[in-house]
Amino acid sequence: MATKKQQQKPINKSAFIREHSAAGLKPAQIVALAKKKGLKFSVEYVYSIRQNAKTAKKHAAIKNGNGGNGVSDRAFMKLVTEIGTVHARELIDRVEEAQ
């Protein structure tokens, strides 16, 4: 028969932080909640995990050809190649003047 220790799954600290950050908790609140669950880490660790998640999200957007604003860089470069850089620059200048 398995003991209680063997039956319990270890809690992943990073996953715990990401889950509670998404819920809108502040870092100090996350640390306090973790302490109740038997986890020990600092507020700085929470900030570090949050920053790593943001960086990973940005890298994924770049890797997928999406700069995060819904415009595909590859599609834009293909268009510039088709119409030529001079014409593309003229169009960009017109857009900038209209703003």
Biotite code that builds the C-alpha atoms (Angstrom):
import biotite.structure as struc

atoms = struc.array([
    struc.Atom([0.000, 0.000, 0.000], chain_id="A", res_id=1, res_name="MET", atom_name="CA", element="C"),
    struc.Atom([1.332, 3.429, -0.933], chain_id="A", res_id=2, res_name="ALA", atom_name="CA", element="C"),
    struc.Atom([2.073, 5.940, 1.776], chain_id="A", res_id=3, res_name="THR", atom_name="CA", element="C"),
    struc.Atom([0.625, 9.445, 1.823], chain_id="A", res_id=4, res_name="LYS", atom_name="CA", element="C"),
    struc.Atom([3.965, 10.885, 0.725], chain_id="A", res_id=5, res_name="LYS", atom_name="CA", element="C"),
    struc.Atom([4.071, 8.649, -2.335], chain_id="A", res_id=6, res_name="GLN", atom_name="CA", element="C"),
    struc.Atom([0.482, 9.489, -3.286], chain_id="A", res_id=7, res_name="GLN", atom_name="CA", element="C"),
    struc.Atom([0.959, 13.275, -3.211], chain_id="A", res_id=8, res_name="GLN", atom_name="CA", element="C"),
    struc.Atom([2.115, 14.897, -6.424], chain_id="A", res_id=9, res_name="LYS", atom_name="CA", element="C"),
    struc.Atom([4.830, 17.478, -5.932], chain_id="A", res_id=10, res_name="PRO", atom_name="CA", element="C"),
    struc.Atom([3.633, 20.997, -6.697], chain_id="A", res_id=11, res_name="ILE", atom_name="CA", element="C"),
    struc.Atom([5.543, 22.786, -9.433], chain_id="A", res_id=12, res_name="ASN", atom_name="CA", element="C"),
    struc.Atom([6.423, 26.256, -8.107], chain_id="A", res_id=13, res_name="LYS", atom_name="CA", element="C"),
    struc.Atom([6.480, 27.924, -11.511], chain_id="A", res_id=14, res_name="SER", atom_name="CA", element="C"),
    struc.Atom([3.121, 26.472, -12.501], chain_id="A", res_id=15, res_name="ALA", atom_name="CA", element="C"),
    struc.Atom([1.680, 27.542, -9.143], chain_id="A", res_id=16, res_name="PHE", atom_name="CA", element="C"),
    struc.Atom([2.908, 31.105, -9.732], chain_id="A", res_id=17, res_name="ILE", atom_name="CA", element="C"),
    struc.Atom([1.617, 31.271, -13.319], chain_id="A", res_id=18, res_name="ARG", atom_name="CA", element="C"),
    struc.Atom([-1.776, 29.910, -12.284], chain_id="A", res_id=19, res_name="GLU", atom_name="CA", element="C"),
    struc.Atom([-2.225, 32.433, -9.483], chain_id="A", res_id=20, res_name="HIS", atom_name="CA", element="C"),
    struc.Atom([-0.770, 35.324, -11.489], chain_id="A", res_id=21, res_name="SER", atom_name="CA", element="C"),
    struc.Atom([-3.418, 34.722, -14.126], chain_id="A", res_id=22, res_name="ALA", atom_name="CA", element="C"),
    struc.Atom([-6.003, 34.957, -11.356], chain_id="A", res_id=23, res_name="ALA", atom_name="CA", element="C"),
    struc.Atom([-4.799, 38.500, -10.667], chain_id="A", res_id=24, res_name="GLY", atom_name="CA", element="C"),
    struc.Atom([-3.057, 37.951, -7.341], chain_id="A", res_id=25, res_name="LEU", atom_name="CA", element="C"),
    struc.Atom([-0.180, 40.206, -6.322], chain_id="A", res_id=26, res_name="LYS", atom_name="CA", element="C"),
    struc.Atom([3.253, 38.628, -5.758], chain_id="A", res_id=27, res_name="PRO", atom_name="CA", element="C"),
    struc.Atom([3.053, 38.984, -1.967], chain_id="A", res_id=28, res_name="ALA", atom_name="CA", element="C"),
    struc.Atom([-0.352, 37.280, -1.988], chain_id="A", res_id=29, res_name="GLN", atom_name="CA", element="C"),
    struc.Atom([1.025, 34.432, -4.090], chain_id="A", res_id=30, res_name="ILE", atom_name="CA", element="C"),
    struc.Atom([3.930, 33.928, -1.660], chain_id="A", res_id=31, res_name="VAL", atom_name="CA", element="C"),
    struc.Atom([1.523, 33.883, 1.307], chain_id="A", res_id=32, res_name="ALA", atom_name="CA", element="C"),
    struc.Atom([-0.778, 31.370, -0.395], chain_id="A", res_id=33, res_name="LEU", atom_name="CA", element="C"),
    struc.Atom([2.193, 29.195, -1.351], chain_id="A", res_id=34, res_name="ALA", atom_name="CA", element="C"),
    struc.Atom([3.391, 29.202, 2.236], chain_id="A", res_id=35, res_name="LYS", atom_name="CA", element="C"),
    struc.Atom([0.010, 27.796, 3.320], chain_id="A", res_id=36, res_name="LYS", atom_name="CA", element="C"),
    struc.Atom([0.438, 25.030, 0.717], chain_id="A", res_id=37, res_name="LYS", atom_name="CA", element="C"),
    struc.Atom([3.924, 24.209, 1.978], chain_id="A", res_id=38, res_name="GLY", atom_name="CA", element="C"),
    struc.Atom([5.897, 25.932, -0.781], chain_id="A", res_id=39, res_name="LEU", atom_name="CA", element="C"),
    struc.Atom([8.672, 28.370, -0.051], chain_id="A", res_id=40, res_name="LYS", atom_name="CA", element="C"),
    struc.Atom([9.869, 31.095, -2.439], chain_id="A", res_id=41, res_name="PHE", atom_name="CA", element="C"),
    struc.Atom([10.353, 34.851, -2.460], chain_id="A", res_id=42, res_name="SER", atom_name="CA", element="C"),
    struc.Atom([8.465, 37.740, -4.041], chain_id="A", res_id=43, res_name="VAL", atom_name="CA", element="C"),
    struc.Atom([11.483, 38.237, -6.320], chain_id="A", res_id=44, res_name="GLU", atom_name="CA", element="C"),
    struc.Atom([11.082, 34.671, -7.556], chain_id="A", res_id=45, res_name="TYR", atom_name="CA", element="C"),
    struc.Atom([7.466, 35.423, -8.481], chain_id="A", res_id=46, res_name="VAL", atom_name="CA", element="C"),
    struc.Atom([8.575, 38.472, -10.475], chain_id="A", res_id=47, res_name="TYR", atom_name="CA", element="C"),
    struc.Atom([11.243, 36.378, -12.205], chain_id="A", res_id=48, res_name="SER", atom_name="CA", element="C"),
    struc.Atom([8.755, 33.683, -13.255], chain_id="A", res_id=49, res_name="ILE", atom_name="CA", element="C"),
    struc.Atom([6.323, 36.325, -14.518], chain_id="A", res_id=50, res_name="ARG", atom_name="CA", element="C"),
    struc.Atom([9.072, 37.977, -16.584], chain_id="A", res_id=51, res_name="GLN", atom_name="CA", element="C"),
    struc.Atom([10.130, 34.634, -18.049], chain_id="A", res_id=52, res_name="ASN", atom_name="CA", element="C"),
    struc.Atom([6.526, 33.964, -19.089], chain_id="A", res_id=53, res_name="ALA", atom_name="CA", element="C"),
    struc.Atom([6.290, 37.348, -20.825], chain_id="A", res_id=54, res_name="LYS", atom_name="CA", element="C"),
    struc.Atom([9.593, 36.761, -22.632], chain_id="A", res_id=55, res_name="THR", atom_name="CA", element="C"),
    struc.Atom([8.481, 33.312, -23.778], chain_id="A", res_id=56, res_name="ALA", atom_name="CA", element="C"),
    struc.Atom([5.244, 34.784, -25.104], chain_id="A", res_id=57, res_name="LYS", atom_name="CA", element="C"),
    struc.Atom([7.133, 37.434, -27.107], chain_id="A", res_id=58, res_name="LYS", atom_name="CA", element="C"),
    struc.Atom([9.533, 34.849, -28.523], chain_id="A", res_id=59, res_name="HIS", atom_name="CA", element="C"),
    struc.Atom([6.627, 32.636, -29.574], chain_id="A", res_id=60, res_name="ALA", atom_name="CA", element="C"),
    struc.Atom([4.990, 35.569, -31.367], chain_id="A", res_id=61, res_name="ALA", atom_name="CA", element="C"),
    struc.Atom([8.214, 36.337, -33.226], chain_id="A", res_id=62, res_name="ILE", atom_name="CA", element="C"),
    struc.Atom([8.774, 32.671, -34.100], chain_id="A", res_id=63, res_name="LYS", atom_name="CA", element="C"),
    struc.Atom([5.257, 32.423, -35.525], chain_id="A", res_id=64, res_name="ASN", atom_name="CA", element="C"),
    struc.Atom([5.833, 35.466, -37.708], chain_id="A", res_id=65, res_name="GLY", atom_name="CA", element="C"),
    struc.Atom([3.439, 37.564, -35.689], chain_id="A", res_id=66, res_name="ASN", atom_name="CA", element="C"),
    struc.Atom([4.896, 40.572, -33.936], chain_id="A", res_id=67, res_name="GLY", atom_name="CA", element="C"),
    struc.Atom([2.089, 40.450, -31.427], chain_id="A", res_id=68, res_name="GLY", atom_name="CA", element="C"),
    struc.Atom([-0.075, 43.028, -33.206], chain_id="A", res_id=69, res_name="ASN", atom_name="CA", element="C"),
    struc.Atom([-1.729, 40.712, -35.710], chain_id="A", res_id=70, res_name="GLY", atom_name="CA", element="C"),
    struc.Atom([0.417, 41.732, -38.703], chain_id="A", res_id=71, res_name="VAL", atom_name="CA", element="C"),
    struc.Atom([2.541, 39.080, -40.319], chain_id="A", res_id=72, res_name="SER", atom_name="CA", element="C"),
    struc.Atom([6.055, 40.283, -41.041], chain_id="A", res_id=73, res_name="ASP", atom_name="CA", element="C"),
    struc.Atom([6.509, 37.642, -43.693], chain_id="A", res_id=74, res_name="ARG", atom_name="CA", element="C"),
    struc.Atom([3.371, 38.754, -45.539], chain_id="A", res_id=75, res_name="ALA", atom_name="CA", element="C"),
    struc.Atom([4.567, 42.361, -45.447], chain_id="A", res_id=76, res_name="PHE", atom_name="CA", element="C"),
    struc.Atom([8.018, 41.414, -46.774], chain_id="A", res_id=77, res_name="MET", atom_name="CA", element="C"),
    struc.Atom([6.414, 39.357, -49.532], chain_id="A", res_id=78, res_name="LYS", atom_name="CA", element="C"),
    struc.Atom([4.266, 42.344, -50.531], chain_id="A", res_id=79, res_name="LEU", atom_name="CA", element="C"),
    struc.Atom([7.287, 44.669, -50.571], chain_id="A", res_id=80, res_name="VAL", atom_name="CA", element="C"),
    struc.Atom([9.125, 42.163, -52.762], chain_id="A", res_id=81, res_name="THR", atom_name="CA", element="C"),
    struc.Atom([6.204, 42.042, -55.183], chain_id="A", res_id=82, res_name="GLU", atom_name="CA", element="C"),
    struc.Atom([5.614, 45.786, -55.508], chain_id="A", res_id=83, res_name="ILE", atom_name="CA", element="C"),
    struc.Atom([9.202, 46.935, -55.067], chain_id="A", res_id=84, res_name="GLY", atom_name="CA", element="C"),
    struc.Atom([10.831, 48.859, -52.253], chain_id="A", res_id=85, res_name="THR", atom_name="CA", element="C"),
    struc.Atom([10.418, 52.274, -53.870], chain_id="A", res_id=86, res_name="VAL", atom_name="CA", element="C"),
    struc.Atom([6.670, 51.880, -54.280], chain_id="A", res_id=87, res_name="HIS", atom_name="CA", element="C"),
    struc.Atom([6.361, 50.353, -50.782], chain_id="A", res_id=88, res_name="ALA", atom_name="CA", element="C"),
    struc.Atom([8.207, 53.351, -49.297], chain_id="A", res_id=89, res_name="ARG", atom_name="CA", element="C"),
    struc.Atom([5.863, 55.747, -51.136], chain_id="A", res_id=90, res_name="GLU", atom_name="CA", element="C"),
    struc.Atom([2.848, 53.919, -49.701], chain_id="A", res_id=91, res_name="LEU", atom_name="CA", element="C"),
    struc.Atom([4.302, 53.993, -46.204], chain_id="A", res_id=92, res_name="ILE", atom_name="CA", element="C"),
    struc.Atom([5.014, 57.727, -46.532], chain_id="A", res_id=93, res_name="ASP", atom_name="CA", element="C"),
    struc.Atom([1.393, 58.299, -47.572], chain_id="A", res_id=94, res_name="ARG", atom_name="CA", element="C"),
    struc.Atom([0.121, 56.358, -44.576], chain_id="A", res_id=95, res_name="VAL", atom_name="CA", element="C"),
    struc.Atom([2.392, 58.324, -42.231], chain_id="A", res_id=96, res_name="GLU", atom_name="CA", element="C"),
    struc.Atom([1.212, 61.652, -43.704], chain_id="A", res_id=97, res_name="GLU", atom_name="CA", element="C"),
    struc.Atom([-2.422, 60.652, -43.271], chain_id="A", res_id=98, res_name="ALA", atom_name="CA", element="C"),
    struc.Atom([-1.945, 60.046, -39.554], chain_id="A", res_id=99, res_name="GLN", atom_name="CA", element="C"),
])
